[in-house]
Amino acid sequence: MLSCATFGVGNPIVSLSPTPLATLTLTKFSNRANFLKRSSISSANYQSHKISQAHYDSLRVLEWDKLCDSVASFARTSLGREATKAQLWYLNQTYEESLRLLDETNAAVEMRKHGACSLDFSGLNVVLVQSAIQHARRSSPLDGNEALAVAALLQCAEVLQSNLKVAIKEDADWYTRFMPLSPVIMGFVINRSLVKQIQQVIDEDGSVKDSASPTLKRLRNQVRTLEGKINQLMNSLIRDDSETPSLEVSTVDGRWCIKSSASELTSFKGLLLPSSSGIGSIVEPLSAIPLNDELQRTRALVSEAEAEVLLMLTEKMQMDLDKIEQLSNSIIQLDVVNARATYGLAFGGTCPNLFLPGGLGSFTSDTYLSGNRHPQQSDPSKNEWVLYMPKAYHPLLLHQHRQNLQTARKDLKIATMEIKRKLQGEYVTQKAGKNIDISSLELKAMELERVKPIPVDFFIAQKTRVLVITGPNTGGKTICLKTVGLAAMMAKSGLHVLCSESVQIPWFDSVFADIGDEQSLTQSLSTFSGHLKHISDIQSQSTSHSLVLLDEVGAGTNPHEGAALGMSLLESFAETGALLTIATTHHGELKTLKYSNNAFENACMEFDDVKLKPTYRILWGVPGRSNAINIAERLGLPGKVVDNARELYGAASAGIDEVIIDMERLKQGFQKLLYEGQHHLMLSRESYEKLLVAKRKTMEHSDDQRLRKMREISEAAAMARSILHKKVRQHRASLVQPLQPTLTHKSQHKLETNSQRTTDDKHQMERSASFLSSSEKFELPKVGNVVFVSSLGKKATVLKVEPSKEEIVVQAGNMKLKLKLDDIKT
């Protein structure tokens, strides 16, 4: 638990007395930020991170550097951006470290959703803070701006810590939901006295205040007095020298002089100083030399007094220098975490279910929210998949589309404003002065809003070791490879994967890719040789936990030899190679591997035969077919040429294509039915949930009505009982006569009374007889029995029975009621 210390004048350090675990977490967090600052990576120093050439070339063709730049742009500080790139380029994470990175990202997402605890450090200048720390290490005076940067850092940390305390006070669950960032923030140590001291002596512009010390205030007053005297002297000399035109007061190296635009000599004596422009002359009057000398000496004393104030701040900062440096490093690392979280939120990413191949554990967002730091079992519905990525987007395409859309909207806004100005008769720029076609800009923006990047689905079964994707050129095969490769790297690096649904993806120790033209002029290698060398390096360096992506395997040479070589390579990867290999190809022979080896699976890029365009969607379990001859026929190639091509292609191959066409149609129909089934299932679940809500509301309404009726009956019974008691009292009072009756009246009254008693006794006997006769038919309930109350429509427990009054006391729920025997049933 974290305890709060009592703060006062004698205790200037704001501390939360963190537990040893919180202190250890904060130290590790700060050290990691310090490590990332020292280990920024680029294309020039990848070897220092023990990245092989093959691994680095793979990341280059996947454009990992561009993705790192995109994520780093969401950091709020300059050092945070550098540290973000360094963290993403550090590729030696273990499985546990990847889980911890995802923990941090999810915590930052929760903090952004909370609002008050957002990790926004845009107002901090951590570069100046680091410079201040270095000056303090060397015991040299701080700069005023550096001191302000340190104060801003401490204030920002205090505000973040205070907001987190308020959130936890409102709901203690926030501490768990913000793990593992909660102990880091709660472990901040803020020196309030240093902040107060800086604010007292440093002005907003970074200069030392006059009130910083009495000596400084006195010296600055002297400087102002001397400057006033010199200014008066200079103006007097200029007024007296009426013969020399264009004289003005100027300063050279802090000394007051008189500048003349002409080359004529002045009437007063002085020292001629060189002019930087070479035009005119600059003269320091002899009468001003003593004042200038005194002014220079006083300014030097001012500088010394300012240095003393800044040195005092340095000594004050040295008392907590390690804690300030630790805080600075933690803020940088929090900025890195916030950049990852903001990137995922900006592009609609989801937390991946990261699992270790060969193990049982997986990480999910529910794992995080439940506070369980240990791996959990994977979703049983996804256990059949080694890679489950529905509706996955290529992050760079999504980023490019967003930039294009923002540019189009900006151009439209600027053009609209320029036209309004033009109509109002205002000045417009030359570019806007030309004819602006607003409609075309609107259409462009609307088209970009309508046509978004197309997501792809990846469902690769556990038994699959090699996936072969076929399809036409520009059909999206290479984009699919890059999408999978970047998603794997993002999940490993603690980033959310850009998918519209939850993702299950294995943890890969490395991602290798052979994509594009690998021709090497320096090594005298052709394109084919470059590919082979790269694939050879990949095969030697990949492990059973690696992902291998091969684009156009076996291309660049004789088709038959290339196909044979491609088949052999893929079979080698399937037997002893990587955990998962995905290859694209045009060789039809590679499609047949699935039917002889269960480790293979086929997929193809869908092609629209009507529009003659690829749809950029993947058809799973279906080998691709050739579309070249059909496309040529639709594009108007002479029929004789097309027929001859079909004859040369062979009837058998054409028959295979027809089978593939049927398979594609069946697959498309199956997919359509599957989507419809999923849609109806979703609607059924929604309807079921609505029915449950309606049932709950109906039961709640029924209970409310029953309680209301019982309350009304109880109130009515109490009111009736009160009225009866009142009537009885009134009747008894009316029987008491204020006057004494006569004896005759007494006798007569006595006779009447006796007669009345006789009559009453008779009636009482009749009632008793009637009650006894009815009691023979109706058995009186006993105390503790359960009876049914007709007026309430429910059962009640008997508390008391009064046979003489034919009444019974029962308890129904929280109510006690006195009822007639006729109102109950046994």
Buried (B, 14 or more C-beta within 10 A) or exposed (E): EBEEEEEEEEEBBBBBBBBEEBBEBBBBBBBBBBBBBEBBBEEEEBEEBEBBEBBBBBBBBBBBBBBBBBBBBBBBBBBBBBBBBBBBBBBEBEBBBBBBBBBBBBBBBBBBEBEEBBBEBEEBBBEBBBBBBEBBEEEEBBBBBBBBBBBBBBBBBBEBBBBBBEBBEEEEEBBBBBBBBBBBBBBBBBBBBBBEBBBEBBBEEBEBBBEBBEBBBBBBEBBEEBBEBBEEBBEEBBEEBEEBEEBEBBEBEEBBBBBBBEEEEBEBEBEEBEBEEEEBBBBBBEBBBEBBEBBBEBBEBBEEBBBBBBBBBBEBBBBBBEBBBBBBBBBBBBBBBBBBBBBBBBBEBBBBBBBBBEEEBBBBBEBBBEEEBEBBEBBEEBBEBBBBBBBBBBBBBBBBBBEEBEEBBEBBEBBBEBBEBBEEEEEBEEEBEEEBEEEEBBEBBEEBEEEEBBBBBBBBBEEBBBBBBBBBEEBBBBBBBBBBBBBBBBBBBBBBBBBEEBBBBBBBBBBBBBBBEBBBEEEEBBBBBBBBBBBEBBBEBBEEBBBBBBBBBBBBBEEEEBBBBBBEBBBEBBEEBBBBBBBBBBBBBBBBBBEEBEBBBBBBBBBEEEEEEBBBBBBBEBBBBBBEBBBBBEEEEEEEEBEEBBEEBEEEBBEBBEEBEEBBEEBBEEBEEEEEEEEEEEEEEEEEEEEEEEEEEEEEEEEEEBEEEBEEBBEEBEEEEEEEEEEEEEEEEEEEEEEEEEEEEEEEBEEEEEEEEEEEEEEEEEEEEEBEEEBEEBEEBEEEBEBEBEEBEEEBBBBEBEEEEBBBBBEBEEBEBBBEBEBBEE
